Amino acid sequence: MINFGGIIETSTLDYPGKAAMVIFFRGCPFRCIYCQNEHLLSGNDLIGEEIIEAKIRDAKIFISAVVFSGGEPFMQFDPLSKLASYAKASGLLVGIETCGYYPEKIRALGERRLIDSLFLDIKAPLDDPKRYEEITGVRNAAEVVKESLSYSCSADFNLEVRTTVFKGVIGPDEIEKIARALEGFDGTYVIQEGISAHLETFSYNEIRRMGEIAATHLNSVRIRTKEKGLETLNSGSR
């Protein structure tokens, strides 16, 4: 059974370059101060995995990938594993969005080759555990996420690291610290404009400037804004 949070039948935004089905899982170990999916943090809507498998089967002629999101998909490891295996057996790519709090579970699916792309949220500089706790509400979260990042950087799947920015929460200074810590990282770093009813957001130009700062440290940087969507600032060797 899966504690089901919802589904997007076809999306061109959630798996780079692919049409994907997005499946949302309920539950998350974090309580981020800017969470955009608060409605998925709790509640119960239990359904059988076979219902989701049927949706994947019906959609597979229209999609190239399945993305598991949340909430936090790795909280429900057994249904996640089963559905990822089904998607792979159906000839589809598998992407998973995660907060990185379950490194051993990420490793378990990675070693079974059930992940094609991992989208890992880095909430704050990993060398600032106090700030990480303030944002997520979880003590020692930074150390655990650091373990997930370390494994994923050397794993046999694509890795995209993401950071969501808000004024007074995460901004240029934090982005530079994160980017500097990621130097040598072979994947893509995405800086995302946050969406919140109670926090102030950055302008497009401010976010672009953050992307330019990150690009001085990293080979592949993108920004995602409401104004212009996803943009690549640099790609390849600096």
Secondary structure by P-SEA (a helix, b strand, c coil): ccccccccccccccccccbbbbbbbcccccccccccccccccccccccaaaaaaaaaaccccccbbbbbccccccaaaaaaaaaaaaaaabbbbbbbcccccaaaaaaaaaaccccccccccccccccaaaaaaaccccaaaaaaaaaaaaaaaccbbbbbbbbbbcccccaaaaaaaaaaaccccbbbbbbbbbbccbbbbcaaaaaaaaaaaaacccbbbbbcccccccccccccc
